[in-house]
Amino acid sequence: MLEKLKRNKSDKDYLISEIRRLKKELNAVLLVHYYQENDIQELGDFIGDSLQLSQEAAKTQADVIVFAGVHFMAETAKILNPDKKVLLPDLNAGCSLAEGCPVELLQKFKEKFPEHILITYINSSAEVKAISDVICTSSNAEKIVNSFPKTQKIIFAPDKNLGKYIAKKTGRDMILWPGSCIVHETFSESKILKLKLENPDALVISHPECEEGILNISDFIGSTSSLLNYVIKSDKKKFIVVTEPGILFQMRKKCPEKEFIPALPEAACNCNNCPYMRLNTLEKLYYCMKNGSPEIIINEELRLKALKPIQKMLELS
């Protein structure tokens, strides 16, 4: 069992100092997703969304990749870097989309539509990627779909909300796997409308994993990085942000003069915080670097199969 460290100032300073020391000692790169806690974001060598982190993982020269994100992200880094050690602070940091799309069921689903190609959201397991034709992220899904002829029939998995949004934008009649993100489905349309009434000068900006009703009342829809870039460039001063609130740290850091209001979930809870992302802590990050584990290990045959659709995505991006 891990030694417990109290999160007082001296312990926090110690952890931060040790993590920085270990990065140098291991020649490690720390890749951090926007939904991680603030202290971990501050330590990151690179902070981004799924596409940005995949691109960074593909070109890193580090010997060790430490991934402060969730399992499918670290798995993708390992697929791209078989000779590098890839560490994830907590192996239980999963994803509801990946867990809701087991490869056995998706394979049977796919077999019903032999004329369709399978475009798979990056929020999926290596096994699911291995049976896919190409991977996409919320940043490039529209571009990936449009790279195929209009006559090409498409299955889109595993996020039905993102799939429906992309189908609407591209005019494609795609078959959708019935999956969804437990975080983005918790947001309350009525509470967002109430926030809008209370803040008539605020723009509603949303992630496309949200349900259609929320997207319909949004002023801007985009991936996590797109939302960040939008608020940086916008001349507006107030935003209602409908995605995981971890991104608010970067928004406030980049635009201290602007106001960012987190959208509320339907229930009186912290359900808009991703429970998987928040499993990673400074303590776990320190111990995984100190001990060299948990480490992501992938069978080589599976890795090579999963690599092809990821490489295709990176080429198209």
Secondary structure, DSSP 8 states (H G I E B T S, - for coil): -------SHHHHHHHHHHHHHHHHHHTEEEEEETTS-HHHHHH-SEEE-HHHHHHHHHH---SEEEEES-HHHHHHHHHH-TTSEEE-S-TT---HHHHTS-HHHHHHHHHT-TTEEEEEESSS-HHHHHT-SEEE-TTTHHHHHHTS-TT-EEEEESBHHHHHHHHHHHT---EE--B--TTTTSB-HHHHHHHHHH-TT-EEEE-TTS-HHHHHT-SEE--HHHHHHHHHH-S--EEEEES-TTHHHHHHHH-TTSEEEE--BSSSSSTTS-TTGGG--HHHHHHHHHHT-SB----HHHHHHHHHHHHHHHHH-
